[in-house]
């Protein structure tokens, strides 16, 4: 399956548009318990990045009785009925033993001529969400696999802001400093991996596309794949995407002069 997307990421929101007017997804922090939409929408409420509620609305909704801090809103194309799509997402979550709150709803019977269309669209959405870290599909070989640890949390400090970290990975070499809470300073002279890795079918993967987008933002400060000025990026992950198109845990690639990673310096256990 190949899905073309137009993605805009900010510090508080991720906007994802499908090609050919096939809908849009918005992932954002929840500033209130009120949900207001302009088009029919299926939405997911999350707590600690776990989906805890799946619902739908055509105008607005309120969830004072649900403890959530993030929301994913899906606006499907006009031919997809939101009540059918909501039902299939709930079925998927229940099948995978996700504990949803307030799901005592009458099950909707989906007409046979609609089920395949809606199911195909649901699968596309789940694939996109999975690539952004939100997964309600079953994991393979669950019995053989150890439980994944929660995603590591890292904390900036004044102490770490004075440390130079060095990168030597995938044809790239650079020096970076986490000099402000939301800024990574990449020093001039950073050598970048020239060519992005490709998928098996020869196409660019999502990380490679993000890396190329970052590079295009600073094209006037790059010559022969070497930066000519200090650059400011937003995060450790952006440094990895910019230098070597990601593909590895960048928290383990930034290492100080004594061999201590930025992960070791900043991880919150």
N, C-alpha and C positions, 0 to 999 in steps of 0.2 A: 504494500500500500504506500502510495506517495501522496503527500498532502502539501500544497503550497500555501504559505502563510505570510501575512504582513504583520510584523510584531513591533510594538512600541513599549519600551520598558522605562519606568521611572522608579524613584525610590519607594513610592507607595502604591503603584498600580502597574499592572501589565495588561495591555490591550492587544488582543490577537484577532486578526481578521482572516477568514478563509477566502480563498480565491473564488472568482465567479459568483460572488454574492451568496455564498453558502453559509452565511452566518458569522457571528463574532462571539468571542469569549473575553470577559473582563475579570481579572483577579485583583482584588484590592483588600486593604485593611477595612474592617468594619468600624466606622466612626459612630454609628448609632444602631438602634434596634429596628429602625425603619428602613424599608426597601422600596425604592421608587423607580419605576421603569417607564419607558415610552413605547415599548413593543412587547408582545408576548414573550415571556422569559421563563426558562427553567433555571433554578439557582441551587447552589450548594452552600450550606453554612459549615464553617470549619472552626475547630478549637485545637490549638497546637498542631496545625497543619493536617488534622484528621477530619474527614467528612463526618458530620454528626446529624445532618438534616438535609433532605432533598425536597424541594417544593417548586411551585410554579406560580406565576402571577401575570395578569395583563395590565396592571396599573401600579398597585402598591401592596405591601404586606408589612406586618409588624410581628416581631418575635420577642416580646418581653420575657417569655418563659424559657428561652433558649440561651445558654451561655456560649457565645461564639465571638471570635475576634477577627475572622476573615470570611470573605464571601467570594464565590465564583458565580458569575452571571453569564448564562448562555442564551444568546438570541439566535434561534435557528432560522433557516429560510422559510418563506411563507408556506411552502408545501408540507412542512413538518408540523403536525399537531402537537402542541406542548403537553397536553394531558397524556398522550401516548408516549412521548419521549420521557416525561417524568416517571411513568409507570415502569418503563424498561430500565431506567437508572436505579429506581428503588429495587426492582427485581435483581439487578446485578449486585447491588450492595448487600441485599439479604442473602443471596447465594454465596457471597464471600464472607458471610458472618460479620459484617460491619454493623455495629450497634447504633442504629439511627433512633433519634428521639421523635416522639409524636408521629408515629407512622401508622396509626390505627385508622386507615382509610379504606374505603371500599375499592377493591381491585377493579381496574378498568379493563374491559375486554377489547383488545385491539383488532379491528377488522383484518381479515387475511390479506386484502389488497394493499394494506398500509404497513403491515408488520415488517416486511422485508426492507422497505424504504427507510422506516424509522430505525430499525435495528442496524442497518448499514451506517446511518448517520451517527447513531450512538457509538458505534465502534470507532469511527473517525475521531469523535470528540474524546473518547477515552484514551486513544493513542496520543493525541495532542496533550491532554492533561498529564498522562504518564511521563511524557518528555519534560514536563515542567515540574515534576515531582509529586503529582497527586494521582494516586493509583488505587482504583477500586476493582481492578481485575485480579484474578487469582495468580499467585506466584507458582512457577514451575517447581516440582519436586519439593513441596513444602516439608515433607517428612524428613528429607535428607538435608535440609538447609537450616543452619542456625539462624535464630532471630537476628534481624539487622539492628544494630544499635541506632539510637536516635541521632539525628544529624548534629554534628558537633557545633557548639556555640563558641564564639570568640569575642573577646572584649578588648577594645582599644584602651591604651593608657599613655600618660605622658612619658613613662619610662620607655615604652616600646617605640614612641615617636622619635626617639634619638638614635635608634639602631638601624644600621644599614643591613639590608638583606640582599643576598646575591642569588641570581638565577643562572643555572647552567643546564638547560634541558632542551631536547629536541631541536638542536641547531641554534638555540638562542642563548644569549649571554646578556645579563643586565644587572643593574643595581636599583633597588627600590626601597622606599621608606614609607611606612604607614604614618605620615606626619600629622594627619588630622583624622577625626573620627570617621568621616565619609570621603576621605581622599587618600589615594596612594600616589606618591610622587615617584615617577619613573625617570631616572637620571638620563641626561643626554648621552648618546653613544651606545644605547641599547641595541644589540644585534637581534634581529627578528628571524624566525623561521621563514624562509622565502616562499615555500609552496604549501598550501593547505592539504591535509590528507583527504582522500576521497572515499566515498562509500564503495561497496563492491560493484555497484552499477555505474560507477564513474561520476556520480553526482556529489555535490557538496552537502555535507551534513549540517545540522542546525548550528553546532558550535563553530564550524568553519565559516558559516555565513555571518554569525555574530562577530567573529574575529575580523573578517573582511570589512564589515560595517564599521567597527571601531577604527580600523586602519584608515578607512576613507575619511573619517572625521579629522584625522591628523595628517592627511596626505602631504600638506605643505611643510611638515616638520620631519619628513622621512626621505632619505636619499640612499638608494642601493640597499634597502632593508636595514638601515641604521638610522636611529633617531638623531636629529641635529639639535634638538632643544629638550629641556626638561618638559615632561608631560604630566598632567594630573588625570588619573583614572579613579573610578569610584570605589573599587574593591580589589581584593586579592584575586578573585575570579576573573575580573576584567583584565588584570595584568596577564594572567595565563592565556586568556583568549587573544589578547593583543599580540603577545610575544610568540606563542606556539599553538594557537587555535585550541587551547584546552586539551581535553582528552586524558587528563590526569588530575589528581588532587593537588591544586596549586598551593594549598597551605603547607604541603610537604616539600615543595620545590623552592620556596624562598628560605634561605639558610644564612645565618649570621657567620661572622668570621670564626667563631668557635664551633661551628657545626650544629648549632641549635636552630630548629625550624621555627618559623613564625607561628606554626600551630602550637608548638611547645610553649612559646612565649605568651600566647594569648588565649589558649583554650580554657573554657569554663567547664569544669567537670560537675 
